[in-house]
Amino acid sequence: MKRFNDDYTIGDIMKEFIKESKLEKGLDVVQVKELWASLMGPTIVNYTTQVDFYKNILYVTLSSAVLKQELALGKQKIIDLINKELQKKLVKDLIFR
């Protein structure tokens, strides 16, 4: 890890540490899962049984076929919303199961 002067903030140092420790992918998975719960609201989260994020694809398992169909219609909007919140284009596709 590089040596930092006093001109850097703790946030800058933590970002560098995360990058060099290769923890970024694991943190991205956690962030995407948390964003699904916060952005979709309690009604949709109640029907969500599992959320996985692997190779830039978000897999969401739902217990309601009707809800699955409704969300599939707005799939791109959900992807854009999550990426906007993350401030990077991380989610490339969304698959409902």
N, C-alpha and C positions, 0 to 999 in steps of 0.2 A: 504494500500500500504506500502511496506517495506521502511525503511529509507535507503538511499544510502549515501555512503561516497563520498568524492571528487574524488575518483579513477575511477568513471564511467563517460562515455560520455553521452551527451544529447541523442544520438541514443539509448543507452542501457536503459536509463530511459524511453524514449518514448515507446520502445518495451514492457517494463514491464507494463507501464500504459495501453497500448492497450490490452495486455493480461489480465490484471486484470479487465479492464472495459468491457471485452467481446465485443470489437469492431472489433476483427480480422476477423470475418466472413463477416461483412459489407465491410471492406476494401478489402477482397479477391474478392468480387463481383465486386467492382469498378475496381480493377486491371485486372481482367479477361476481362471485357468489353473494357477497354482501350487497352489491349494487342491485342484483336481481331482487333480493328481498325488499330493499328500500324503495326502489323505483316502481315495482309492480303493486305494492300495497298489500294489506292483510287479506283481502278477498282472494286474490290470485295465489298468494303464498300459502293459503290454507289448502289449495288444490295442488300445490307443488309437492311432489314426493322426493325428488332428487334433482340436484343441479351439479353438473360436471363441466369443467372447462379443460379441453385438451386440444393441442395443436391449433389454436385460434378458433375453435368451434365450441360454441356453448350448447350443451345438451341439457334439455329441461324435460323431466318426466312429470306428467300431469295426470291426475286421477279422473279428470273430466274430459270426455271426448268433445263435448260442445265447446268448452273453454279452449281446448287445443286447436280446434278449427278457427275460432275467433282470433286467437293470438297469431295463428299462421297467416291470417290476412294482413296483419300489421307487423310482420316479421322484420322488414327492413327498417321500419320506424323504431322498433325496439333496439335493433343493432346500433342505429345511429345515436339513439339516446344514451345507451351504455358507453359507446365510444366517446361521446361528447363529455360525459361525466368523468371518464378516465383521462381525458385530454390527450388521447392517442388512439390510433386506429388499431385496436387489439383484437376485437371480435370481428371475424370475417364472415361467419355463418352462424345460424341459429337453427337447431333441430329439435322439434318437439317429439317426445315419445309418449 
